[in-house]
Amino acid sequence: MGWRIMRALGFVFTTLAAGWLGAGAFAADPPGEPKTGANGLYVQPWFHESFLDLREDLDEAAAKGKRFVIFWEQKGCPYCRETHVVNLANPEISGYIQKHFVVLQLDLYGSRKVKDFDGEELAEKALAQKYGVRFTPTMQFFPPKAEEAKKSGKELEVARLPGYLRPFPFYVMFQFVRDEAYKTGSFRDYFKKKHDESVAAGSKAHTW
């Protein structure tokens, strides 16, 4: 199911991103440079400290009543920086993610060994290739619980955000996953509903 959803979302994101990544995608006066880790990736203090066993990470997230998501990034990626400087700098967005998700950051070209859900241990770079992750940022979302059958993360994922989105649609994507709306409809329809609700409530969120 994950790949079918990913392909559908891929079309949605490709279509919608054309508007959302236009003029203004980069702030004229961005906040201060985000912190970077030893591998050169931008980091958040609330990112998950992992032993890089993905099944254990998902189980830990489930025990906390949260969902598990992987952020794939790479050093020097401008849209990764934008995700941190703009999207995650919004306290409502970062607060929502921290409350409802466990976030593991992986390096598209990294060499750390990661144990996949199916038990195979691979370097980050090889795991990205196995999952078909080719550019950054890419977010992979996983089900509330791992299946007993040994499946790879590529088979288990329920949704994928392939690329950068402006803050509001980015925020809605996390709501889409938490609400398990991918089981009953498309992100396009879910986003429109959230956008219309924001407008009706007089909120400014849809203008992010």
trRosetta pair geometry for C-beta under 8 A, 3 or more apart (Angstrom, degrees):
i j d omega theta_ij theta_ji phi_ij phi_ji
1 4 5.8 -62 -158 38 41 110
1 5 6.2 36 152 -17 74 108
1 158 6.9 0 107 -124 109 66
2 5 5.9 -62 -152 39 30 108
2 6 6.1 31 153 -23 68 108
2 154 7.0 169 97 161 140 42
2 155 6.3 142 31 178 131 23
2 156 6.3 57 -45 96 149 20
2 157 4.0 105 -154 76 137 69
2 158 5.7 -81 -102 -82 84 24
2 159 7.5 -116 -142 -39 74 26
2 160 7.6 77 177 -29 92 103
3 6 5.3 -51 -142 36 35 115
3 7 6.3 36 158 -21 67 101
3 154 7.4 30 -67 166 101 84
3 155 7.9 -30 -26 -113 102 45
4 7 6.0 -52 -150 33 29 108
4 8 6.5 27 152 -15 62 107
5 8 5.7 -59 -151 39 33 110
5 9 6.0 27 154 -15 69 109
5 157 8.0 -140 68 120 119 85
5 158 6.2 8 56 171 163 48
5 159 5.3 -81 137 -94 131 63
5 160 7.5 131 106 11 92 79
5 182 5.4 31 -135 -169 141 122
6 9 5.8 -58 -143 42 29 107
6 10 6.0 39 153 -31 65 104
6 157 6.9 49 -59 105 120 124
6 159 7.0 155 -79 -151 65 34
6 160 4.2 27 -120 25 101 121
6 162 7.5 81 -168 -33 93 119
7 10 5.4 -47 -146 27 30 118
7 11 7.0 31 155 -17 60 98
8 11 6.1 -55 -161 32 32 108
8 12 6.6 30 146 -16 65 107
8 186 6.2 -119 158 -126 129 99
8 187 7.6 147 121 12 100 97
9 12 5.2 -54 -148 38 40 114
9 13 5.9 35 156 -17 73 106
9 159 6.0 96 -43 -157 158 86
9 160 6.2 163 76 63 139 68
9 161 7.2 -84 155 -92 135 46
9 162 7.4 131 112 9 101 96
9 187 5.5 62 -112 3 90 141
10 13 6.0 -56 -143 39 27 106
10 14 6.2 29 157 -21 63 108
10 160 7.5 6 -61 84 86 109
10 162 5.5 13 -110 31 84 140
11 14 5.8 -55 -145 35 28 111
11 15 6.2 23 158 -15 64 110
12 15 6.0 -66 -153 40 26 107
12 16 5.9 7 162 -5 68 115
12 186 6.9 163 -71 173 140 109
12 187 5.2 149 109 71 171 113
12 188 5.0 -143 -122 -58 121 94
13 16 6.0 -59 -130 47 28 100
13 17 5.4 35 168 -31 66 113
13 161 6.8 141 -92 -153 148 61
13 162 5.9 154 77 58 155 81
13 163 5.8 146 154 49 130 113
13 165 6.8 -92 -137 -72 99 111
14 17 6.2 -49 -135 29 18 112
14 18 7.5 32 156 -32 51 96
15 18 6.5 -54 -176 9 30 111
16 19 6.2 -61 -171 39 50 101
16 20 5.9 25 146 -5 82 118
16 165 7.5 17 107 -125 116 107
16 169 6.6 160 141 -129 141 164
16 188 7.8 -173 -51 -107 126 84
16 191 7.7 -6 -108 109 160 170
17 20 5.5 -68 -133 53 39 101
17 21 4.9 19 173 -9 81 118
17 163 6.1 -10 -98 111 158 137
17 164 7.4 107 -137 80 121 63
17 165 6.5 -100 -98 -99 90 71
18 21 6.8 -52 -120 43 13 96
18 22 7.2 37 155 -53 49 97
19 22 6.0 -39 -162 -10 32 118
20 25 7.2 90 139 -101 58 98
20 165 5.9 10 119 -155 153 67
20 166 4.1 -131 -173 -6 109 114
20 169 6.1 -64 -102 17 161 138
21 25 4.6 32 -156 -95 53 144
21 164 6.7 101 -98 90 116 103
21 166 7.3 -154 -69 -46 53 91
22 25 6.5 148 61 -37 23 103
24 27 7.9 27 -169 -93 62 43
25 82 7.1 -4 153 -149 87 153
25 164 7.7 90 -172 117 119 130
25 166 6.9 -110 -124 -84 73 93
26 30 7.2 -51 179 -58 79 120
26 78 8.0 -37 -91 168 127 113
26 82 6.3 -92 -102 -104 76 119
27 30 4.4 126 73 -81 113 71
27 31 7.9 38 75 -8 155 65
27 85 7.2 -135 25 129 122 114
27 86 6.0 165 -24 -91 116 111
30 85 5.0 8 -171 166 123 135
30 86 7.1 -75 -129 -63 101 85
31 85 5.7 -179 50 -162 91 82
31 89 5.5 166 21 -142 150 158
33 85 7.7 -42 -125 -93 35 114
34 42 4.4 53 94 -153 128 114
34 43 7.4 174 149 46 109 43
34 44 7.9 -40 -167 -75 127 65
34 81 7.0 -177 26 -144 115 69
34 84 4.2 -46 -28 140 167 133
34 85 5.9 -126 -29 -71 108 71
35 42 7.0 113 77 -152 44 63
35 43 5.6 -54 96 58 94 88
36 40 5.6 -12 178 -154 130 32
36 41 6.3 153 -151 77 81 26
36 42 5.7 -53 -95 -90 72 44
36 43 6.5 115 -140 3 24 92
37 40 7.2 -47 70 17 66 18
37 41 5.4 -5 36 59 106 81
37 42 8.0 100 -1 180 81 3
37 43 4.6 84 -42 -39 100 136
39 75 6.8 -130 144 -59 73 112
39 107 5.4 -91 153 -77 150 148
39 110 6.3 -4 -150 -106 151 105
40 75 3.6 27 108 -114 128 120
40 76 7.3 -3 149 -27 128 73
41 73 5.1 110 -143 98 118 123
41 74 7.3 -82 -96 -143 99 9
41 75 6.1 -92 -67 -75 61 67
41 80 7.2 -80 -149 159 82 146
41 105 6.4 165 131 156 147 132
41 107 6.0 -131 -47 -94 136 95
42 73 7.0 -101 42 167 82 159
42 80 6.0 163 26 139 116 100
42 81 6.0 137 -36 -103 148 57
42 83 7.8 157 78 72 138 92
42 84 4.3 -106 140 -25 144 164
43 47 5.9 -94 -163 11 85 142
43 105 6.8 -142 -115 33 78 166
44 47 4.9 120 64 -34 83 93
44 84 7.1 -160 -59 -129 93 99
44 88 6.0 -105 -81 170 134 146
44 94 7.3 -167 -146 -141 145 120
44 103 7.5 25 58 85 128 142
46 94 7.6 124 40 178 141 102
46 98 5.1 -32 162 -110 157 114
46 103 7.4 64 114 42 85 116
47 71 7.8 -83 -125 33 116 131
47 103 5.4 -79 -127 95 67 102
47 104 7.3 102 -177 -119 91 26
47 105 5.2 -19 -157 -9 142 113
48 57 6.6 90 144 -146 154 112
48 102 5.0 59 -73 177 135 90
48 103 5.7 175 -9 73 97 46
48 104 4.9 -49 59 -80 124 68
48 105 7.9 164 44 2 78 70
50 53 7.5 -160 175 30 99 56
50 57 5.4 -3 -127 -90 124 121
50 104 5.3 21 -28 -121 151 114
51 56 6.6 -13 58 83 110 147
52 112 6.1 -145 -95 144 160 115
52 113 6.5 123 116 96 144 58
52 114 4.5 -107 -179 -112 107 66
52 115 6.4 115 126 12 75 76
53 56 4.0 46 95 17 111 118
53 57 6.6 164 84 -19 57 85
53 114 7.9 179 -80 -165 28 58
53 115 4.4 -2 -118 56 67 125
54 57 5.4 -51 -144 35 36 115
54 58 6.4 34 158 -18 68 102
54 68 8.0 123 -170 156 79 145
54 70 7.9 -27 -124 -66 114 126
54 104 7.7 -141 -114 51 77 167
54 114 6.7 53 -40 172 101 101
54 115 6.3 -150 9 90 78 67
54 116 5.9 -5 26 -143 134 29
54 117 5.2 -74 94 -58 118 71
54 153 6.1 -62 160 -72 164 120
55 58 5.9 -53 -149 36 31 108
55 59 6.3 31 152 -18 64 108
55 115 7.4 -62 14 114 93 106
55 117 5.1 117 -67 -127 90 65
55 146 5.4 -38 -135 -14 83 174
56 59 5.6 -55 -146 39 32 112
56 60 6.2 35 153 -22 65 105
57 60 5.7 -53 -148 34 30 112
57 61 6.5 31 152 -19 63 104
57 68 5.9 116 127 -139 93 134
57 102 6.6 -169 175 120 88 133
57 104 5.7 2 -168 -52 156 141
58 61 5.6 -52 -149 35 34 112
58 62 6.3 35 152 -20 66 105
58 68 4.3 -95 -108 -1 70 161
58 117 7.5 18 4 -100 142 110
58 142 5.7 -80 -111 112 123 147
58 145 7.3 123 147 -142 111 31
58 146 5.1 101 97 -42 145 107
59 62 5.6 -53 -147 36 32 113
59 63 6.4 37 153 -24 64 104
59 145 7.9 51 -101 -138 62 72
59 146 6.9 -54 -59 12 81 115
60 63 5.7 -51 -150 31 32 114
60 64 6.8 21 153 -9 62 107
60 102 6.6 123 99 -120 96 173
61 64 5.9 -69 -158 43 32 105
61 66 4.5 -95 -171 85 82 93
61 67 6.2 0 156 147 132 9
61 68 4.1 -179 20 -65 162 89
61 101 7.4 -11 -148 -164 126 44
61 102 3.7 -128 -97 17 105 131
62 65 7.5 43 -174 -75 34 21
62 66 7.4 -111 -72 57 22 56
62 68 7.7 -42 -38 -28 76 108
62 144 5.9 99 -113 168 101 69
62 145 5.4 71 -112 -90 152 74
64 102 6.9 107 52 -54 137 117
66 99 7.9 -177 -106 132 108 37
66 100 5.7 154 -132 176 83 33
66 101 5.5 159 -179 -106 109 14
66 102 5.1 111 108 -25 134 86
67 100 6.3 12 20 150 95 82
67 101 5.1 -35 69 -108 82 75
67 102 7.3 -161 91 22 35 73
67 141 6.7 8 154 -160 127 94
67 142 7.0 168 -178 67 85 69
67 144 6.5 -68 -102 -97 81 60
67 177 6.0 167 137 135 168 113
67 178 6.0 -137 -5 -95 138 69
68 101 7.2 141 -98 -160 16 76
68 102 5.2 -22 -106 64 67 101
68 104 7.3 11 -169 0 92 108
68 141 7.8 139 88 -155 53 50
68 142 4.7 -20 78 53 99 121
69 101 5.2 -8 10 -167 116 128
69 102 7.3 158 26 76 68 50
69 103 5.5 -21 73 -108 95 68
69 104 7.4 179 91 28 45 72
69 139 5.7 1 180 -173 115 100
69 140 6.6 163 -158 81 63 50
69 141 5.1 -19 -106 -101 94 65
69 142 7.0 -166 -83 11 43 82
69 174 7.9 -59 -49 -116 161 91
69 177 7.5 79 -79 120 119 168
70 103 7.8 134 -110 -160 21 57
70 104 5.1 -31 -109 74 70 96
70 105 7.6 138 -164 -103 62 20
70 106 5.7 -4 -171 7 111 115
70 139 7.0 163 82 -153 52 50
70 140 4.5 3 51 51 102 103
70 142 7.8 64 -9 -25 91 110
70 153 7.5 22 -3 -173 146 148
71 103 5.8 25 -14 -174 113 105
71 104 7.1 -177 24 88 74 42
71 105 4.7 -26 70 -106 106 71
71 106 7.2 160 79 24 52 65
71 137 6.3 -27 -167 -161 87 113
71 138 7.9 146 -160 78 42 45
71 139 5.7 -16 -102 -102 61 81
72 106 5.5 -27 -103 74 66 93
72 107 7.9 109 -154 -139 64 6
72 108 5.4 79 176 -72 101 85
72 128 6.3 117 -139 -114 135 111
72 133 5.0 -142 -116 179 178 148
72 136 5.6 -127 119 -106 83 92
72 137 6.5 147 78 -160 63 56
72 138 4.3 -5 54 59 119 91
72 139 7.4 -156 19 -74 77 32
72 140 7.2 59 -19 -10 107 100
73 77 5.9 -145 -168 40 78 144
73 80 4.3 99 -145 -129 109 137
73 83 7.9 -129 -100 50 120 142
73 105 6.2 -20 18 -162 115 102
73 106 7.6 144 26 77 67 43
73 107 6.7 -44 76 -109 68 51
73 108 6.8 -126 98 -18 19 96
73 136 4.9 109 -133 -165 38 136
73 137 5.4 -13 -92 -106 80 86
74 77 4.8 100 65 -39 78 120
74 80 6.8 -172 45 -31 53 151
74 107 6.3 95 -104 -162 59 70
74 108 4.2 -44 -67 34 110 118
74 109 5.8 66 -129 6 112 99
74 136 4.7 174 8 7 93 154
75 107 7.6 15 -25 -144 84 112
75 109 7.7 -71 19 48 95 118
77 80 3.7 68 89 3 115 115
77 81 6.8 175 94 -12 63 80
77 136 4.6 -56 -123 93 161 119
77 137 6.8 131 133 -50 146 69
78 81 5.5 -52 -154 34 37 114
78 82 6.4 39 148 -21 67 103
79 82 5.0 -41 -143 34 43 118
79 83 6.5 55 151 -27 63 95
79 136 7.0 168 73 116 101 68
79 137 5.9 -130 114 3 97 87
79 163 7.1 -33 149 -168 159 65
79 164 3.8 -124 -170 -41 120 137
80 83 5.6 -47 -156 27 34 116
80 84 6.9 23 150 -9 63 104
80 136 5.4 -1 -60 140 113 115
80 137 4.9 127 -95 -58 73 99
81 84 5.9 -63 -155 41 34 105
81 85 5.7 18 158 -10 73 116
82 85 5.9 -58 -126 47 28 102
82 86 5.3 -10 -177 17 68 118
82 87 7.2 63 135 -7 68 97
82 164 5.8 38 81 -145 127 147
83 86 7.2 -60 -115 53 10 83
83 87 4.9 -34 -155 37 52 126
83 88 6.2 46 147 -12 69 105
83 137 5.3 19 -33 -8 154 157
83 164 6.2 -130 -61 -120 93 97
83 170 7.6 172 -130 -137 85 153
84 87 7.4 -10 -47 53 12 84
84 88 5.1 -31 -131 45 42 125
84 89 7.1 71 152 -39 47 90
85 88 7.9 54 10 51 17 85
85 89 5.9 -8 172 -23 29 133
86 89 6.0 -62 -133 32 8 112
86 90 7.3 14 157 -28 52 98
86 167 6.2 -119 142 -60 97 106
87 90 6.3 -57 -172 15 31 109
87 93 5.8 -108 174 127 70 161
87 165 7.9 78 -92 81 139 69
87 166 7.9 169 -82 175 100 29
87 167 4.9 179 -111 -103 69 75
87 170 5.0 -42 -134 96 134 163
87 171 7.7 -166 -157 -50 96 79
88 93 6.5 -118 -107 104 34 116
88 94 5.0 79 -164 -82 66 107
88 97 7.6 -50 -119 31 87 150
89 94 7.3 55 -68 -31 5 130
90 93 4.1 60 83 14 109 112
90 94 6.5 157 77 -9 56 87
90 167 5.5 87 -16 -148 153 136
90 171 7.7 -64 90 -70 142 123
90 208 6.7 25 -103 -145 158 137
91 94 5.9 -58 -133 47 32 103
91 95 5.5 36 164 -25 67 113
92 95 5.8 -54 -139 38 22 113
92 96 6.4 25 157 -21 59 107
92 171 7.4 13 113 -125 98 142
92 205 7.4 -100 108 -112 157 109
93 96 5.9 -57 -151 33 27 109
93 97 6.5 22 155 -15 64 107
93 167 6.1 -109 -57 -162 150 96
93 170 6.9 29 -145 101 137 107
93 171 4.8 -102 -110 -92 97 104
93 174 7.9 124 -158 22 78 144
94 97 5.8 -55 -147 38 33 110
94 98 6.2 32 156 -18 67 108
95 98 5.9 -56 -145 38 29 109
95 99 6.2 28 157 -21 64 110
96 99 5.8 -59 -148 36 28 111
96 100 6.2 -17 169 16 65 115
96 171 6.7 74 55 -151 151 92
96 174 6.3 125 122 104 116 140
96 175 7.6 -34 171 -66 142 85
97 100 6.7 -83 -139 53 22 83
97 101 5.0 -45 -168 42 66 121
97 103 6.6 24 162 -45 116 129
97 174 5.8 -87 -91 -135 81 161
98 101 7.3 -53 -79 55 12 76
100 174 7.0 124 81 163 126 110
100 178 5.0 -9 167 -105 144 138
101 174 6.6 -85 -33 -150 139 115
101 178 7.6 -99 -58 -74 92 106
106 110 6.4 -128 -179 29 71 141
106 112 7.9 -131 -138 61 82 117
106 114 6.8 1 -120 -70 130 155
106 124 5.1 -178 -176 -141 102 115
106 127 7.2 -72 177 85 152 130
106 128 7.3 -178 125 -67 123 99
107 110 2.9 103 70 -44 113 114
107 112 7.3 100 32 17 111 105
107 124 5.0 64 64 126 76 159
107 125 7.8 -31 106 -60 84 72
108 124 7.2 -154 -138 140 2 107
108 125 6.9 55 147 -109 45 65
108 128 5.1 94 -145 -113 61 167
108 133 6.6 -132 -119 122 93 112
108 135 7.9 1 -119 -144 156 14
108 136 5.4 -114 -36 -51 139 121
109 124 7.4 34 93 98 13 109
109 125 5.2 29 -144 -93 38 109
109 128 7.9 -51 -61 27 37 153
110 123 6.9 -161 108 171 66 86
110 124 3.3 22 72 52 102 147
110 125 6.1 -174 56 -39 43 76
111 123 5.0 -34 -148 -151 45 122
111 124 6.6 -49 -19 27 12 96
111 125 6.8 -1 -81 -3 51 110
112 123 6.8 125 66 -147 29 66
112 124 5.4 46 52 -31 79 110
113 121 5.4 19 -179 175 107 105
113 122 7.1 164 -146 89 65 17
113 123 6.1 -48 -91 -88 54 52
114 121 7.0 172 83 -150 32 62
114 122 6.2 -28 60 68 81 68
114 123 7.4 74 14 -165 84 13
114 124 5.9 83 -11 -83 124 63
114 127 5.2 -24 65 -43 126 159
115 119 6.8 -23 -173 -148 98 30
115 120 7.4 160 -153 84 56 33
115 121 4.9 -28 -96 -95 70 83
116 119 6.8 -30 74 38 80 22
116 120 4.7 3 37 60 121 83
116 121 7.3 -154 6 -79 77 30
116 122 6.6 29 -31 15 109 106
116 127 6.4 179 -73 -127 103 109
116 130 7.3 -65 -87 105 147 153
116 152 5.4 -18 169 -135 134 77
116 153 5.8 -116 -151 -13 91 97
117 146 5.8 -165 -146 -141 121 130
117 150 7.1 167 128 -157 76 61
117 151 6.0 -10 105 81 124 60
117 152 6.1 139 53 -145 97 23
117 153 5.4 134 -1 -61 112 66
117 156 5.7 29 37 -12 169 149
118 150 4.3 91 -138 167 70 94
118 151 5.8 -106 -74 111 100 8
118 152 4.8 -38 -11 -72 126 61
119 150 5.9 -28 -4 -145 107 132
120 130 7.9 179 97 -131 140 167
120 152 7.3 -15 31 -103 121 99
122 126 4.1 -122 180 92 115 115
122 127 4.5 150 89 -60 120 81
122 130 6.5 117 48 -12 173 140
123 126 4.8 86 56 12 80 104
123 127 6.9 -148 92 -8 37 89
124 127 5.6 -59 -146 37 30 112
124 128 6.3 34 155 -23 66 103
125 128 5.8 -52 -152 31 29 113
125 129 6.7 28 150 -16 61 104
126 129 5.6 -53 -152 36 36 113
126 130 6.3 41 148 -23 66 104
127 130 5.4 -50 -148 34 35 115
127 131 6.2 24 155 -11 66 109
127 153 7.8 41 -176 32 105 134
128 131 5.9 -63 -147 45 29 104
128 133 4.2 -86 -159 66 83 109
128 134 7.8 142 157 -71 103 33
129 132 7.6 38 -175 -70 30 29
129 133 7.7 -80 -55 48 23 71
130 152 6.6 -120 150 -168 118 145
130 154 6.5 -132 136 -29 78 130
131 140 6.9 -52 -177 -81 143 152
131 152 7.5 -158 -87 149 75 116
131 153 5.8 -26 -99 87 118 108
131 154 4.7 -169 -125 -74 62 97
131 157 8.0 81 -153 -23 110 138
132 154 6.5 92 11 -124 101 124
133 136 8.0 50 166 -74 106 71
133 138 4.9 -170 -144 71 105 155
133 140 7.4 -77 -78 -47 125 119
135 138 6.6 114 81 -45 57 111
135 162 7.3 73 64 -175 98 86
135 163 6.9 16 100 -86 119 78
137 161 7.8 1 115 106 94 103
137 163 7.2 99 66 -152 64 17
137 164 6.1 85 37 -74 99 75
138 160 6.7 -6 -176 -175 97 100
138 161 6.8 167 -158 85 47 62
138 162 5.3 2 -121 -119 96 56
138 163 7.2 14 -88 -38 68 38
139 160 6.8 163 85 -158 57 51
139 161 4.0 14 49 46 105 108
139 173 7.6 106 76 130 142 139
140 153 6.5 52 150 161 151 116
140 157 4.9 -79 -169 -114 97 134
140 160 5.5 -12 -107 -110 62 86
141 157 6.2 98 67 -160 50 87
141 158 5.5 -66 105 60 95 86
141 159 4.4 2 51 61 125 89
141 160 6.9 -153 18 -75 81 39
141 161 7.6 69 -22 -12 106 91
141 177 4.6 -106 -165 -124 155 145
142 146 7.6 -12 168 -82 126 78
142 153 7.0 -66 -91 -145 118 86
142 156 5.7 17 -138 128 96 110
142 157 5.8 -69 -90 -109 63 55
142 158 6.5 111 -149 4 18 93
143 146 7.2 141 68 -85 102 35
143 147 7.8 50 57 -36 145 82
143 156 6.4 -107 8 178 102 90
143 158 5.3 111 -69 -42 71 124
144 180 7.8 -34 -34 -78 112 121
146 156 6.6 -19 -129 -138 77 147
147 151 6.0 38 57 13 120 122
147 156 7.0 -156 12 -111 101 103
151 155 4.0 -108 179 87 112 130
151 156 5.2 136 103 -55 117 91
152 155 5.0 96 55 9 73 99
152 156 7.0 -148 98 -3 37 93
153 156 5.5 -62 -137 44 35 108
153 157 6.1 50 164 -44 70 95
154 157 6.5 -35 -144 6 22 111
157 160 6.0 42 151 -59 142 94
158 177 6.8 125 89 -136 117 92
158 180 8.0 -48 163 -130 155 72
158 182 5.5 134 158 81 101 152
159 173 7.6 -176 139 -172 138 93
159 176 7.0 140 -125 112 173 113
159 177 5.5 -131 41 -91 139 102
159 182 5.2 -137 -61 -82 116 153
159 187 7.6 113 -143 -65 129 123
161 165 6.8 -84 -167 -5 119 120
161 170 7.5 79 -161 -129 153 71
161 173 5.4 53 -85 180 129 158
164 170 8.0 -29 -171 -81 56 122
165 169 4.4 -101 170 91 129 108
165 170 4.3 167 84 -64 104 80
165 173 6.8 121 47 -23 155 135
166 169 5.8 71 61 27 78 99
166 170 6.6 -147 92 -13 31 101
166 208 6.6 157 148 115 98 76
167 170 5.5 -67 -144 39 25 116
167 171 6.1 28 161 -23 66 107
167 208 3.7 -84 83 145 119 121
168 171 5.6 -52 -148 34 31 114
168 172 6.4 29 155 -18 65 106
168 195 7.6 83 149 -98 132 84
168 198 7.7 -29 -152 -49 130 175
168 205 5.7 125 -116 153 107 74
168 206 5.5 93 -151 -132 159 34
168 207 7.3 115 -44 44 142 18
168 208 4.1 142 -46 55 89 103
169 172 5.4 -52 -142 39 37 113
169 173 6.5 51 153 -32 65 96
169 191 6.0 13 -125 -135 89 130
170 173 5.8 -48 -158 20 30 116
170 174 7.5 25 149 -13 59 99
171 174 6.2 -59 -164 32 36 107
171 175 6.8 31 144 -14 67 106
171 205 7.3 -97 78 -176 156 113
171 208 7.2 52 -2 68 133 152
172 175 5.3 -54 -150 39 42 114
172 176 6.1 54 148 -30 69 101
172 187 8.0 118 123 -167 106 92
172 190 7.0 158 167 124 110 97
172 191 5.2 98 129 -114 152 77
172 194 4.8 164 -123 79 122 161
172 195 7.8 -24 -79 -49 156 76
173 176 5.4 -47 -150 28 32 120
173 177 6.8 28 153 -14 62 102
173 187 6.9 10 -111 -144 75 129
174 177 5.9 -53 -151 36 34 108
174 178 6.3 31 153 -16 67 108
175 178 5.7 -56 -141 41 32 108
175 179 5.9 22 162 -10 68 113
175 181 7.9 26 125 0 72 131
175 190 7.8 -176 100 159 98 120
175 194 6.7 117 82 -98 148 148
176 179 6.3 -63 -144 44 19 103
176 181 4.9 -87 -154 51 65 120
176 182 6.5 79 156 -47 95 85
176 187 5.6 18 -142 -118 161 86
176 190 5.0 105 -109 118 103 155
176 191 7.6 -24 -68 -59 128 74
177 180 7.3 22 179 -77 35 39
177 181 7.8 -70 -56 32 17 83
177 182 6.8 14 -105 -16 55 120
179 190 7.8 168 71 -147 135 133
180 183 5.1 10 156 -2 92 119
181 184 6.2 -74 -161 48 52 93
181 185 6.0 -42 171 54 89 92
181 187 7.8 110 102 -96 116 53
181 190 4.8 95 138 -99 152 142
182 185 7.8 -105 -122 64 20 47
182 187 7.5 1 -94 -60 82 82
185 189 4.9 -77 162 68 126 134
185 190 6.1 144 96 -48 113 92
186 189 4.9 95 62 9 87 97
186 190 6.9 -153 98 -2 46 89
187 190 5.5 -59 -144 43 36 112
187 191 5.8 39 157 -25 71 106
188 191 6.0 -56 -148 34 24 110
188 192 6.6 24 155 -19 61 105
189 192 5.8 -52 -149 33 32 111
189 193 6.5 34 152 -20 64 104
190 193 5.7 -54 -154 34 32 113
190 194 6.5 26 153 -14 66 107
191 194 5.8 -59 -148 40 33 107
191 195 6.0 35 154 -22 68 108
192 195 5.6 -54 -145 37 30 114
192 196 6.2 28 157 -17 65 107
193 196 6.0 -58 -148 38 26 108
193 197 6.3 27 154 -20 63 108
194 197 5.6 -53 -145 36 32 113
194 198 6.4 36 154 -22 64 104
194 206 7.9 164 126 -89 78 99
195 198 5.8 -55 -153 32 29 112
195 199 6.6 27 152 -16 64 105
195 206 5.0 97 -143 -125 71 127
196 199 5.7 -53 -148 37 34 111
196 200 6.1 32 155 -18 67 109
197 200 5.8 -56 -143 39 30 111
197 201 6.1 21 159 -13 65 112
198 201 6.0 -63 -144 42 26 105
198 203 4.4 -87 -159 68 75 116
198 204 8.0 -85 174 58 109 8
198 205 4.8 -113 -137 63 132 101
198 206 3.9 148 99 -35 142 108
199 202 7.9 35 174 -68 30 26
199 203 7.7 -74 -56 49 19 77
199 206 5.9 -27 -54 23 77 157
203 206 6.8 101 94 -3 94 86
204 207 5.1 -52 -176 34 73 117
204 208 7.6 102 132 -48 77 74
205 208 5.9 -24 -170 -15 48 113
